[in-house]
Amino acid sequence: MEGPFCVVCGGPLAAETTAYCNGCGQPFHFRHQEAPEPEDCGQAWLHLQYLTLEFGCNLCLGRAPGLEPPVGLGH
């Protein structure tokens, strides 16, 4: 059975290296602890008003190499 794939790089995901983008809702590579691999395909930050942890994939953040950011939510 095939697992989910990263929306940014297309690589396979494992539970310990997966986050879901708050912008598009898609899964991407994100290390939950400092480790040498895999490379993160997004970022996390603290929302200062609600004190929640938010995640963004590199597509929604406009940081994917060679790709333009989406015009709206849900690319």
C-alpha positions in Angstrom: 0.0 0.0 0.0 1.4 3.4 -1.0 1.5 6.1 1.6 1.0 9.9 1.2 3.4 11.9 -0.9 4.9 15.3 -0.2 3.1 18.1 -2.1 6.4 20.0 -2.6 8.9 17.4 -3.7 6.7 14.4 -4.4 8.7 12.1 -2.1 7.1 9.5 0.1 6.2 10.6 3.7 6.6 8.9 7.0 4.5 9.8 10.1 7.6 11.1 12.0 8.5 13.5 9.2 5.1 14.8 8.0 3.2 18.0 8.7 0.0 19.4 7.0 0.0 22.9 5.5 -2.4 25.4 7.1 -2.8 27.1 3.7 -3.6 24.2 1.4 -4.1 21.3 3.8 -1.6 19.1 1.9 1.1 17.0 3.6 4.8 17.9 3.3 8.2 16.9 4.7 8.8 18.5 8.1 11.2 17.1 10.7 9.6 17.1 14.2 13.1 17.0 15.8 16.5 17.9 14.6 17.8 15.2 12.3 20.1 15.3 9.2 17.4 14.0 6.8 14.9 14.5 5.1 15.1 18.1 4.1 12.1 20.2 5.3 9.7 21.2 2.5 8.1 23.9 4.6 8.2 25.9 7.8 6.5 26.2 11.2 5.9 29.3 13.3 4.0 30.5 16.4 0.8 32.5 15.7 1.3 35.3 18.3 -2.4 36.1 18.6 -3.8 32.6 19.1 -0.5 31.0 20.5 -0.8 28.1 18.1 1.8 26.4 16.0 1.1 26.9 12.3 2.7 25.1 9.3 3.2 26.2 5.7 4.5 24.2 2.7 7.1 25.8 0.5 4.5 26.1 -2.3 2.2 28.3 -0.3 5.1 30.2 1.1 6.4 30.9 -2.4 9.7 29.2 -1.6 9.6 26.2 -3.9 12.5 26.3 -6.4 11.3 26.9 -9.9 7.6 27.2 -8.9 5.5 30.3 -8.6 3.3 30.6 -5.5 -0.4 29.7 -5.9 -2.9 32.5 -6.6 -5.3 31.3 -3.9 -5.8 28.6 -1.3 -5.8 24.9 -2.3 -3.3 24.6 -5.1 
